[in-house]
Amino acid sequence: MLTRWLLAALHLLAFGFALNAVLSRARALRRLDVTQSVQVNELRLRDVFRSDSMWASPRSC
């Protein structure tokens, strides 16, 4: 029974990380200005890619 509770807690923790990654990516994408060039949006694009890398491993950010 304890194993099930621990797995459930781990699962909910993973949902929290995933939700944070989705929300931070949405925030970063909203900051992009589609009327500007890639060079102008370079720092904002880095934020988007950094947010995407949160899916892979939270330690890489």
Secondary structure, 3 states (H helix, E strand, C coil): CHHHHHHHHHHHHHHHHHHHHHHHHHHHHHHCCCCCCCCCCHHHHHHHHHHHHHHHCHHHC
